[in-house]
């Protein structure tokens, strides 16, 4: 995966874009005409990076930052207001960065009541079907870490079809991991329908004393709403969101995929290791375990 694609898809471009906008605002205070001209170019690049990163911060946060930036751009023509308006824009974008930052930290799990994990996923987890002979990462994870894994993943799965599959099989695991939504995002599912389907799925899998994690979707440019839906419903059901960079770090490895999305054998092994880093604290080591459960 190209490093620039990774930078944008992981959401890191949001912060580099903000850094450029803040630099431009600070430079605009300078009395040097050459510096102010350079600030214009820096500002344009920064705004483009922020827009393409598709960071799903709340609408109000974008609105405040945009209004402050517009006020800075207009009042910059009047020298006595330039410093104050630039400072206002810097503060507004600093707030936006602070709002986004928590979504880039990995969640921490508490010890679970049983060494059991349920996985709900699409073809990134399930593979491409009968012609794909790779050992899937849930099987690798179960064997290497002595955790019973209930794998409900299926190729082509959407939030709606995942709900139907989950309803057909009781979920008893104290930890549930969702790798779902990519087919909704890249398919024909509307934002409204995705919100309805994901809401129903999270309501079904959530339960007292159960810890639920969900991979945040790497978003194409200008697809903010899918990410905003995930975050809103995660708060509603107390679901821990896994930062986009975790999944992208697996996909970005040179030999990790067969087509830039679906995992190769090496990719499944890396995914198993990445998932263990996420959920390992829920399954502390036990000396009496000699073999993986069947």
N, C-alpha and C positions, 0 to 999 in steps of 0.2 A: 504494500500500500504506500502510495506517495506520501511523504511526510507532510506536505501541504494539505492534502486531503484529510489526513489524520488530525492535523491541527484544527481544521474547521469542524470536522465531524465530531470531534471530542468536546467541542465547546470552548477549547482553550483560546481560540481566536477572539472570543468575546473579551477576554482580559487583555490580550495584546492590542485589540482595537481600542479599548478604553484607554490604555496607556498612551496610544498615539493621539487620541483626542485630547487627553489631559496635557500632553506635551505641547500640542498645538495651541491650546488655550493659554498655557504658561508663556509660550513664545510670542503670542499675540500682544502681550504687554510690552514687549521690547520696543524701544524707539527706532530700532533698525528696520528699514523698509525691506531689506533682503531677508531678514529673519522672519518678518511677518509673511512674506511671500512663501517661504519654505513651510510656514505653519499651515498655509492653505492646503498645500499638497499633503502634508502629514494628516491634517484633519480629514481630507477626502478618503485617504487610504484607511484610516481608522474607522470611519463611518461604514465603509464597505465591509470591513472585517466584522464589525458588530452585526450588521444586517445579515450577512451570509452565515454567521455562526448559529443562527436559529436558537439562541438561548431563550428559554421559556420563562423569563422573569415576568412578574405580573404586569398587566397593562398600565396600571397607575405608575409603576416605576419607569417604564418606557416614556410615558407621557410627561412626567416631571423632567426627565433627562432631556427629552426633545424640546420642551418649552424653554428650559434653561439654556440649551444650546442655541436655539433660535434667537433668544434675547441677547445672548452674547454676540451672535453674528450681526444682528442689527445694531446694537448699541456700540459695537466695536468701531462704528463710523464716527462716534462721538468720543473723543479721547478721554474726557473726564469720567465716562461711565465704563470705559474698556476694562479697567482693572477689576471692578466689582462684578461685572457681568462674567468675566473670565473665571473669577473665583467661584461664582454660583454654578457655572457649568462644571467646573472641576469637582465641586462637592456633590452635585447631582449624579455624576457618573461614578464617583467613589461609592455612593450609596447603592447604585445599581450593581457594582462589583461585589459589595458586601452582601447583597441579597442573593446573588448567584453562587457565591463561594461555597456555602455549606453543601451544595449538591455535587461538589467535586471531592468530598471526603467519603471514604468507604465506611459503611455502617459496621457497628460492633454488636455481635450477638451475645446473649446470655446462655449459660449451659442449659441444654435441652433435657427433657425428661427421658428421652430414648434416643438411641443412635439410629435415627430413621429420617430420611429426607424424601420429599415428593418433588418431582421436577415436572413442570408444565412448560412445554416449549414447541417450537416449530422445527423446520428442517436444519437450522443451525445445530440443534441438539439431536434431532432424530435422523439426520442424514438424508440422502436423496432417494432412498427406497431400496428395492431389491438388488439393484445393480451396484449399490454402495456397500462394500464389504469391510469397511473400517469398523473397528471396535468403538462404540459410542462412548463419549466421555462419562455418562452416568455409570456405565459398567466399569470403566477404569477407576472412577472415583470410589465405587463400592468395594472393589477388590483391594485397592491400595490403602483405604482408610477404615476398612471394617465397619462400614455404615450401610444399613439396608436402604436401598434406593427404589422408590416406586416411580418408574419413568412413564409419564403420561404424554410425552412429546410425540408429535406426528408431523410428517412433512405437509406443508401447505396450511398449517394450523393458523387460525385467526382467534381473536378473543372470543368470538361467538362459538366457534366450533370447539375451542378448548373448554368452554363452560359445559357444553353437552358431553364431552368426554369425561370431564371431572365429575359430572353428576351421575355418570354410569358406574363409578367406582369409588367406594368410600375412602376418604382421606383421613388417615389416622396419625400421620407424621407430625411431630412437634415443630418441624421446620419445612417450609414450602418455598421453592424458588421458581419464579416465573421468568422465562425468556420468551416473551410473546409480544406481538404487535407489529412486527416487521412486515408481515403480509397485509395487515390492515393499512399501514403507512404507504406501502408501495403498490397496493391494489386499489380497488374501487370503493373501499369503505370510507364513508364521509366522517368528518370529525364528530358530528352529532351521534352517529351510529357507533363509532368507536367508543365514545364516552359512555353510552348506554351499555354496550357489551362488556367493556372493561369493569364498569361499576358492578354489573351482575357477577362477573367472574371473581372479583375481589371479595364481594359479599359472601360468595359461596365458600371460598377457601379460608377466609378469616375466621378465627375462633379463639376463645379465651385460652391463654397459655400456649398459643401457637405463634411462632415468629415467621413472618412472610417477607420475602425479599423479591424485588422485581428489577430486572435490568432496565435502565433508562434507555430509550431508543436513540441511537445516533441519527440525527435529523438532517435531511437534505436542506439546502437553503430555502428560507421562507416557509418552513414547516413548523413554526413555533407552536401551533395549537395542539398538535399531538403530544408534544412534551408538556404543555401546560395541563392537558387532561391527565396525563400520568401523575404529575406532581400533585394536582388537586385531589385525585382519588387516593393517592398514597397517604396524604394527610388525613383524609376521611376515615380510612381503614387502618391507620397506623402501620402502613407498609414501609419497609426500609428500601430506599432506592439505591441501586448500584450505579455509580457514575459511568457515563458512556465510555470513558477511556478504558475501563476494565475489559469490556468486550472487544473494543477496537484494538487494544494491545495484543489480544490473541489473534485477531484477524490480520493485523499488520505484519506479523512475522512472515518472512519470505516463503516458507514451506507450509504455512498453516492452513491454506485453503486450496481448493481445486478450481475455484472460479471467482475468487475474491470475496465470496460470502460463505459458501459451504465448506465445512472443515475437512481437512485431510486427516490421516491417522496422526500425524504430528500435531495438527491443530486440536484434535480431540484430547490428546495428552496434555497439551498446554491448557486447554479449557478446564480439564479436571484439576490441574494444579491451581488455576486461578480461582475456581469455585472453592477449593479447600481453603485457600487464603481468606475467603469471605466467610465461610460457615464453620471452619475448623474450631473456633472458640465455643461453638455450641456442642461440640462432640469431644470433650477432653479425653486424653489418652487413658485407656484402661488396661492394666497389666494382665487381666484374666482373659482378654480376647486373643485367641490364637489363630483364628481364621475368619474370613468374611462370612457373614450370615448368608444363607441361601434365600 
